[in-house]
Amino acid sequence: AAPGADMAVAANGGRGFSRARGTSFEAPLVAGLLAVALSRSAANLEPSAARHAIDVLIRSAVDLGPPGRDTTYGFGLVGEQLRVDPVAPR
């Protein structure tokens, strides 16, 4: 899981920020976290580097729901530090 509710997004017409929610806002956060983990691997073109990047992401997850991996939250929440409250940016 990744932050995807009450996300700050650029408002139409360049007038500040508005609120948005959904997987369209979660997916880029996860992709970016995986890209950062992959770029830190010396052998980032090797298939094992992709597995390592996923493992890094799993280890960074905050467990939610029942302990361990579950069907609702997977391994937990990643990227919470990337969430920007839509009220904060002005």
N, CA, C and O atoms as CSV, one atom per row, in Angstrom:
chain,resi,resn,atom,element,x,y,z
A,1,ALA,N,N,0.851,-1.182,0.000
A,1,ALA,CA,C,0.000,0.000,0.000
A,1,ALA,C,C,0.892,1.238,0.000
A,1,ALA,O,O,2.016,1.224,0.501
A,2,ALA,N,N,0.356,2.297,-0.573
A,2,ALA,CA,C,1.074,3.573,-0.607
A,2,ALA,C,C,0.060,4.688,-0.405
A,2,ALA,O,O,-1.133,4.482,-0.624
A,3,PRO,N,N,0.518,5.870,0.011
A,3,PRO,CA,C,-0.424,6.981,0.180
A,3,PRO,C,C,-1.170,7.255,-1.125
A,3,PRO,O,O,-0.567,7.309,-2.197
A,4,GLY,N,N,-2.463,7.422,-1.020
A,4,GLY,CA,C,-3.256,7.704,-2.206
A,4,GLY,C,C,-4.549,8.431,-1.892
A,4,GLY,O,O,-5.347,8.699,-2.790
A,5,ALA,N,N,-4.762,8.751,-0.627
A,5,ALA,CA,C,-5.973,9.474,-0.228
A,5,ALA,C,C,-5.588,10.869,0.236
A,5,ALA,O,O,-4.582,11.055,0.921
A,6,ASP,N,N,-6.400,11.845,-0.144
A,6,ASP,CA,C,-6.151,13.237,0.244
A,6,ASP,C,C,-4.740,13.669,-0.108
A,6,ASP,O,O,-4.006,14.203,0.724
A,7,MET,N,N,-4.378,13.427,-1.360
A,7,MET,CA,C,-3.057,13.818,-1.851
A,7,MET,C,C,-3.123,15.222,-2.436
A,7,MET,O,O,-4.125,15.599,-3.043
A,8,ALA,N,N,-2.067,15.987,-2.256
A,8,ALA,CA,C,-1.980,17.323,-2.845
A,8,ALA,C,C,-1.594,17.169,-4.315
A,8,ALA,O,O,-0.591,16.536,-4.645
A,9,VAL,N,N,-2.397,17.749,-5.179
A,9,VAL,CA,C,-2.104,17.750,-6.618
A,9,VAL,C,C,-2.295,19.165,-7.146
A,9,VAL,O,O,-3.041,19.958,-6.572
A,10,ALA,N,N,-1.621,19.470,-8.233
A,10,ALA,CA,C,-1.769,20.793,-8.838
A,10,ALA,C,C,-3.205,20.975,-9.304
A,10,ALA,O,O,-3.768,20.099,-9.961
A,11,ALA,N,N,-3.787,22.097,-8.969
A,11,ALA,CA,C,-5.166,22.401,-9.367
A,11,ALA,C,C,-5.205,22.836,-10.820
A,11,ALA,O,O,-4.207,23.314,-11.359
A,12,ASN,N,N,-6.350,22.671,-11.450
A,12,ASN,CA,C,-6.525,23.122,-12.827
A,12,ASN,C,C,-6.267,24.628,-12.932
A,12,ASN,O,O,-6.618,25.390,-12.031
A,13,GLY,N,N,-5.666,25.035,-14.011
A,13,GLY,CA,C,-5.433,26.446,-14.242
A,13,GLY,C,C,-4.281,27.026,-13.446
A,13,GLY,O,O,-4.118,28.245,-13.393
A,14,GLY,N,N,-3.473,26.167,-12.821
A,14,GLY,CA,C,-2.326,26.652,-12.069
A,14,GLY,C,C,-2.681,27.453,-10.840
A,14,GLY,O,O,-1.926,28.333,-10.427
A,15,ARG,N,N,-3.817,27.157,-10.254
A,15,ARG,CA,C,-4.281,27.908,-9.079
A,15,ARG,C,C,-4.124,27.096,-7.810
A,15,ARG,O,O,-5.115,26.657,-7.225
A,16,GLY,N,N,-2.914,26.898,-7.387
A,16,GLY,CA,C,-2.668,26.214,-6.124
A,16,GLY,C,C,-2.818,24.713,-6.213
A,16,GLY,O,O,-2.454,24.093,-7.212
A,17,PHE,N,N,-3.360,24.135,-5.150
A,17,PHE,CA,C,-3.458,22.697,-5.022
A,17,PHE,C,C,-4.885,22.291,-4.707
A,17,PHE,O,O,-5.679,23.079,-4.194
A,18,SER,N,N,-5.190,21.046,-5.025
A,18,SER,CA,C,-6.469,20.478,-4.643
A,18,SER,C,C,-6.226,19.062,-4.128
A,18,SER,O,O,-5.099,18.569,-4.146
A,19,ARG,N,N,-7.295,18.416,-3.669
A,19,ARG,CA,C,-7.192,17.054,-3.131
A,19,ARG,C,C,-7.511,16.042,-4.224
A,19,ARG,O,O,-8.358,16.273,-5.088
A,20,ALA,N,N,-6.802,14.905,-4.159
A,20,ALA,CA,C,-7.082,13.808,-5.076
A,20,ALA,C,C,-6.870,12.501,-4.331
A,20,ALA,O,O,-6.215,12.458,-3.290
A,21,ARG,N,N,-7.432,11.449,-4.880
A,21,ARG,CA,C,-7.248,10.137,-4.273
A,21,ARG,C,C,-7.282,9.071,-5.351
A,21,ARG,O,O,-7.851,9.273,-6.424
A,22,GLY,N,N,-6.666,7.933,-5.054
A,22,GLY,CA,C,-6.742,6.792,-5.955
A,22,GLY,C,C,-5.390,6.184,-6.272
A,22,GLY,O,O,-4.339,6.731,-5.937
A,23,THR,N,N,-5.451,5.037,-6.928
A,23,THR,CA,C,-4.225,4.326,-7.261
A,23,THR,C,C,-3.370,5.081,-8.274
A,23,THR,O,O,-2.171,4.823,-8.382
A,24,SER,N,N,-3.969,6.005,-9.015
A,24,SER,CA,C,-3.179,6.808,-9.949
A,24,SER,C,C,-2.158,7.661,-9.217
A,24,SER,O,O,-1.171,8.092,-9.813
A,25,PHE,N,N,-2.380,7.909,-7.943
A,25,PHE,CA,C,-1.447,8.698,-7.142
A,25,PHE,C,C,-0.529,7.805,-6.326
A,25,PHE,O,O,0.564,8.225,-5.945
A,26,GLU,N,N,-0.955,6.577,-6.050
A,26,GLU,CA,C,-0.122,5.622,-5.325
A,26,GLU,C,C,0.968,5.038,-6.208
A,26,GLU,O,O,2.129,4.968,-5.807
A,27,ALA,N,N,0.595,4.622,-7.404
A,27,ALA,CA,C,1.516,3.899,-8.288
A,27,ALA,C,C,2.817,4.657,-8.577
A,27,ALA,O,O,3.883,4.042,-8.539
A,28,PRO,N,N,2.778,5.964,-8.864
A,28,PRO,CA,C,4.052,6.652,-9.126
A,28,PRO,C,C,4.963,6.707,-7.902
A,28,PRO,O,O,6.186,6.713,-8.038
A,29,LEU,N,N,4.375,6.747,-6.713
A,29,LEU,CA,C,5.210,6.741,-5.509
A,29,LEU,C,C,5.960,5.419,-5.387
A,29,LEU,O,O,7.156,5.403,-5.097
A,30,VAL,N,N,5.257,4.315,-5.607
A,30,VAL,CA,C,5.889,2.999,-5.523
A,30,VAL,C,C,6.936,2.854,-6.634
A,30,VAL,O,O,8.036,2.361,-6.385
A,31,ALA,N,N,6.604,3.274,-7.843
A,31,ALA,CA,C,7.559,3.187,-8.954
A,31,ALA,C,C,8.816,3.996,-8.653
A,31,ALA,O,O,9.928,3.547,-8.931
A,32,GLY,N,N,8.644,5.179,-8.090
A,32,GLY,CA,C,9.795,6.010,-7.747
A,32,GLY,C,C,10.656,5.392,-6.664
A,32,GLY,O,O,11.884,5.431,-6.746
A,33,LEU,N,N,10.019,4.821,-5.648
A,33,LEU,CA,C,10.780,4.155,-4.579
A,33,LEU,C,C,11.561,2.963,-5.131
A,33,LEU,O,O,12.711,2.738,-4.752
A,34,LEU,N,N,10.933,2.206,-6.025
A,34,LEU,CA,C,11.645,1.084,-6.644
A,34,LEU,C,C,12.803,1.575,-7.510
A,34,LEU,O,O,13.873,0.966,-7.509
A,35,ALA,N,N,12.606,2.659,-8.241
A,35,ALA,CA,C,13.669,3.211,-9.091
A,35,ALA,C,C,14.861,3.655,-8.257
A,35,ALA,O,O,16.010,3.424,-8.634
A,36,VAL,N,N,14.587,4.290,-7.127
A,36,VAL,CA,C,15.680,4.724,-6.251
A,36,VAL,C,C,16.445,3.508,-5.728
A,36,VAL,O,O,17.676,3.494,-5.746
A,37,ALA,N,N,15.719,2.487,-5.261
A,37,ALA,CA,C,16.379,1.283,-4.749
A,37,ALA,C,C,17.179,0.596,-5.853
A,37,ALA,O,O,18.287,0.119,-5.607
A,38,LEU,N,N,16.633,0.543,-7.054
A,38,LEU,CA,C,17.328,-0.090,-8.168
A,38,LEU,C,C,18.567,0.693,-8.577
A,38,LEU,O,O,19.588,0.096,-8.920
A,39,SER,N,N,18.492,2.013,-8.545
A,39,SER,CA,C,19.638,2.834,-8.952
A,39,SER,C,C,20.802,2.720,-7.978
A,39,SER,O,O,21.940,3.027,-8.331
A,40,ARG,N,N,20.526,2.286,-6.775
A,40,ARG,CA,C,21.582,2.142,-5.765
A,40,ARG,C,C,22.317,0.818,-5.896
A,40,ARG,O,O,23.308,0.588,-5.204
A,41,SER,N,N,21.845,-0.048,-6.768
A,41,SER,CA,C,22.487,-1.339,-6.983
A,41,SER,C,C,23.591,-1.181,-8.026
A,41,SER,O,O,23.378,-0.597,-9.088
A,42,ALA,N,N,24.756,-1.702,-7.711
A,42,ALA,CA,C,25.884,-1.607,-8.638
A,42,ALA,C,C,25.607,-2.377,-9.928
A,42,ALA,O,O,26.079,-1.994,-10.998
A,43,ALA,N,N,24.849,-3.451,-9.823
A,43,ALA,CA,C,24.544,-4.279,-10.988
A,43,ALA,C,C,23.064,-4.127,-11.326
A,43,ALA,O,O,22.331,-5.114,-11.378
A,44,ASN,N,N,22.620,-2.874,-11.559
A,44,ASN,CA,C,21.190,-2.623,-11.689
A,44,ASN,C,C,20.558,-3.204,-12.955
A,44,ASN,O,O,19.343,-3.102,-13.124
A,45,LEU,N,N,21.337,-3.803,-13.840
A,45,LEU,CA,C,20.769,-4.441,-15.021
A,45,LEU,C,C,20.555,-5.937,-14.821
A,45,LEU,O,O,19.972,-6.603,-15.675
A,46,GLU,N,N,21.021,-6.458,-13.708
A,46,GLU,CA,C,20.862,-7.879,-13.413
A,46,GLU,C,C,19.471,-8.140,-12.842
A,46,GLU,O,O,18.959,-7.321,-12.080
A,47,PRO,N,N,18.848,-9.271,-13.200
A,47,PRO,CA,C,17.531,-9.611,-12.627
A,47,PRO,C,C,17.533,-9.636,-11.093
A,47,PRO,O,O,16.529,-9.304,-10.463
A,48,SER,N,N,18.641,-10.021,-10.510
A,48,SER,CA,C,18.713,-10.065,-9.046
A,48,SER,C,C,18.609,-8.666,-8.440
A,48,SER,O,O,18.177,-8.519,-7.297
A,49,ALA,N,N,19.003,-7.638,-9.197
A,49,ALA,CA,C,18.909,-6.264,-8.705
A,49,ALA,C,C,17.447,-5.864,-8.535
A,49,ALA,O,O,17.111,-5.150,-7.590
A,50,ALA,N,N,16.579,-6.309,-9.428
A,50,ALA,CA,C,15.150,-6.013,-9.305
A,50,ALA,C,C,14.592,-6.661,-8.050
A,50,ALA,O,O,13.825,-6.037,-7.316
A,51,ARG,N,N,14.970,-7.908,-7.797
A,51,ARG,CA,C,14.511,-8.605,-6.584
A,51,ARG,C,C,15.014,-7.867,-5.347
A,51,ARG,O,O,14.286,-7.716,-4.366
A,52,HIS,N,N,16.258,-7.410,-5.400
A,52,HIS,CA,C,16.818,-6.665,-4.270
A,52,HIS,C,C,16.034,-5.365,-4.040
A,52,HIS,O,O,15.752,-5.010,-2.895
A,53,ALA,N,N,15.686,-4.662,-5.107
A,53,ALA,CA,C,14.919,-3.410,-4.980
A,53,ALA,C,C,13.566,-3.682,-4.334
A,53,ALA,O,O,13.120,-2.913,-3.483
A,54,ILE,N,N,12.912,-4.764,-4.730
A,54,ILE,CA,C,11.631,-5.131,-4.117
A,54,ILE,C,C,11.815,-5.456,-2.647
A,54,ILE,O,O,11.006,-5.051,-1.812
A,55,ASP,N,N,12.886,-6.194,-2.321
A,55,ASP,CA,C,13.160,-6.522,-0.916
A,55,ASP,C,C,13.389,-5.268,-0.076
A,55,ASP,O,O,12.937,-5.197,1.067
A,56,VAL,N,N,14.088,-4.278,-0.635
A,56,VAL,CA,C,14.314,-3.012,0.067
A,56,VAL,C,C,12.978,-2.343,0.374
A,56,VAL,O,O,12.761,-1.847,1.479
A,57,LEU,N,N,12.090,-2.335,-0.613
A,57,LEU,CA,C,10.776,-1.736,-0.430
A,57,LEU,C,C,9.969,-2.487,0.628
A,57,LEU,O,O,9.319,-1.869,1.471
A,58,ILE,N,N,10.009,-3.807,0.584
A,58,ILE,CA,C,9.292,-4.621,1.575
A,58,ILE,C,C,9.810,-4.324,2.977
A,58,ILE,O,O,9.020,-4.171,3.909
A,59,ARG,N,N,11.121,-4.241,3.133
A,59,ARG,CA,C,11.701,-3.980,4.462
A,59,ARG,C,C,11.345,-2.589,4.980
A,59,ARG,O,O,11.321,-2.362,6.189
A,60,SER,N,N,11.069,-1.660,4.065
A,60,SER,CA,C,10.731,-0.296,4.488
A,60,SER,C,C,9.252,-0.141,4.833
A,60,SER,O,O,8.850,0.883,5.385
A,61,ALA,N,N,8.445,-1.144,4.514
A,61,ALA,CA,C,6.994,-1.051,4.714
A,61,ALA,C,C,6.631,-1.048,6.199
A,61,ALA,O,O,7.227,-1.765,7.003
A,62,VAL,N,N,5.643,-0.226,6.537
A,62,VAL,CA,C,5.072,-0.205,7.887
A,62,VAL,C,C,3.909,-1.186,7.874
A,62,VAL,O,O,2.932,-0.995,7.150
A,63,ASP,N,N,4.019,-2.232,8.675
A,63,ASP,CA,C,3.005,-3.283,8.688
A,63,ASP,C,C,1.661,-2.727,9.126
A,63,ASP,O,O,1.563,-2.053,10.152
A,64,LEU,N,N,0.637,-3.008,8.351
A,64,LEU,CA,C,-0.736,-2.598,8.663
A,64,LEU,C,C,-1.603,-3.850,8.734
A,64,LEU,O,O,-1.250,-4.882,8.165
A,65,GLY,N,N,-2.719,-3.765,9.420
A,65,GLY,CA,C,-3.609,-4.915,9.499
A,65,GLY,C,C,-2.992,-6.034,10.313
A,65,GLY,O,O,-2.189,-5.779,11.210
A,66,PRO,N,N,-3.363,-7.288,10.009
A,66,PRO,CA,C,-2.788,-8.426,10.737
A,66,PRO,C,C,-1.276,-8.475,10.531
A,66,PRO,O,O,-0.787,-8.064,9.479
A,67,PRO,N,N,-0.527,-8.970,11.520
A,67,PRO,CA,C,0.935,-9.044,11.381
A,67,PRO,C,C,1.355,-9.824,10.139
A,67,PRO,O,O,0.782,-10.867,9.825
A,68,GLY,N,N,2.356,-9.309,9.443
A,68,GLY,CA,C,2.870,-9.960,8.242
A,68,GLY,C,C,2.073,-9.587,7.002
A,68,GLY,O,O,1.200,-8.720,7.039
A,69,ARG,N,N,2.393,-10.260,5.910
A,69,ARG,CA,C,1.717,-9.982,4.637
A,69,ARG,C,C,0.245,-10.393,4.719
A,69,ARG,O,O,-0.082,-11.457,5.244
A,70,ASP,N,N,-0.628,-9.547,4.199
A,70,ASP,CA,C,-2.052,-9.876,4.180
A,70,ASP,C,C,-2.671,-9.437,2.858
A,70,ASP,O,O,-2.032,-8.749,2.062
A,71,THR,N,N,-3.922,-9.839,2.631
A,71,THR,CA,C,-4.559,-9.579,1.346
A,71,THR,C,C,-5.030,-8.140,1.188
A,71,THR,O,O,-5.288,-7.704,0.066
A,72,THR,N,N,-5.148,-7.402,2.262
A,72,THR,CA,C,-5.592,-6.013,2.171
A,72,THR,C,C,-4.437,-5.056,1.949
A,72,THR,O,O,-4.495,-4.218,1.049
A,73,TYR,N,N,-3.386,-5.165,2.754
A,73,TYR,CA,C,-2.278,-4.210,2.715
A,73,TYR,C,C,-0.978,-4.790,2.158
A,73,TYR,O,O,0.035,-4.091,2.107
A,74,GLY,N,N,-0.992,-6.036,1.749
A,74,GLY,CA,C,0.254,-6.658,1.288
A,74,GLY,C,C,1.256,-6.682,2.420
A,74,GLY,O,O,0.959,-7.174,3.508
A,75,PHE,N,N,2.449,-6.151,2.168
A,75,PHE,CA,C,3.482,-6.090,3.206
A,75,PHE,C,C,3.347,-4.860,4.086
A,75,PHE,O,O,4.026,-4.759,5.108
A,76,GLY,N,N,2.479,-3.916,3.711
A,76,GLY,CA,C,2.279,-2.719,4.521
A,76,GLY,C,C,2.372,-1.455,3.695
A,76,GLY,O,O,2.299,-1.486,2.466
A,77,LEU,N,N,2.531,-0.356,4.382
A,77,LEU,CA,C,2.537,0.978,3.773
A,77,LEU,C,C,3.965,1.427,3.470
A,77,LEU,O,O,4.842,1.379,4.333
A,78,VAL,N,N,4.178,1.859,2.239
A,78,VAL,CA,C,5.475,2.428,1.844
A,78,VAL,C,C,5.263,3.866,1.398
A,78,VAL,O,O,4.188,4.217,0.911
A,79,GLY,N,N,6.270,4.685,1.561
A,79,GLY,CA,C,6.233,6.047,1.040
A,79,GLY,C,C,5.385,7.040,1.808
A,79,GLY,O,O,5.060,8.098,1.269
A,80,GLU,N,N,5.017,6.748,3.031
A,80,GLU,CA,C,4.188,7.696,3.792
A,80,GLU,C,C,4.882,9.051,3.914
A,80,GLU,O,O,4.218,10.086,3.950
A,81,GLN,N,N,6.211,9.048,3.977
A,81,GLN,CA,C,6.959,10.303,4.112
A,81,GLN,C,C,6.839,11.158,2.853
A,81,GLN,O,O,7.191,12.337,2.891
A,82,LEU,N,N,6.358,10.610,1.751
A,82,LEU,CA,C,6.210,11.356,0.506
A,82,LEU,C,C,4.850,12.031,0.378
A,82,LEU,O,O,4.652,12.861,-0.509
A,83,ARG,N,N,3.923,11.687,1.243
A,83,ARG,CA,C,2.587,12.274,1.189
A,83,ARG,C,C,2.654,13.737,1.612
A,83,ARG,O,O,3.270,14.080,2.620
A,84,VAL,N,N,2.011,14.587,0.826
A,84,VAL,CA,C,1.932,16.011,1.154
A,84,VAL,C,C,0.485,16.344,1.430
A,84,VAL,O,O,-0.380,16.099,0.588
A,85,ASP,N,N,0.209,16.895,2.590
A,85,ASP,CA,C,-1.150,17.279,2.962
A,85,ASP,C,C,-1.608,18.375,2.022
A,85,ASP,O,O,-0.883,19.351,1.827
A,86,PRO,N,N,-2.804,18.245,1.427
A,86,PRO,CA,C,-3.254,19.252,0.475
A,86,PRO,C,C,-3.484,20.631,1.093
A,86,PRO,O,O,-3.588,21.620,0.367
A,87,VAL,N,N,-3.563,20.710,2.406
A,87,VAL,CA,C,-3.750,21.998,3.066
A,87,VAL,C,C,-2.411,22.706,3.237
A,87,VAL,O,O,-2.363,23.936,3.270
A,88,ALA,N,N,-1.325,21.945,3.346
A,88,ALA,CA,C,-0.003,22.514,3.637
A,88,ALA,C,C,0.551,23.399,2.525
A,88,ALA,O,O,0.943,24.532,2.807
A,89,PRO,N,N,0.603,22.933,1.261
A,89,PRO,CA,C,1.227,23.802,0.242
A,89,PRO,C,C,0.338,25.002,-0.098
A,89,PRO,O,O,-0.837,24.834,-0.423
A,90,ARG,N,N,0.877,26.162,-0.025
A,90,ARG,CA,C,0.145,27.396,-0.372
A,90,ARG,C,C,1.083,28.343,-1.039
A,90,ARG,O,O,0.683,29.444,-1.416
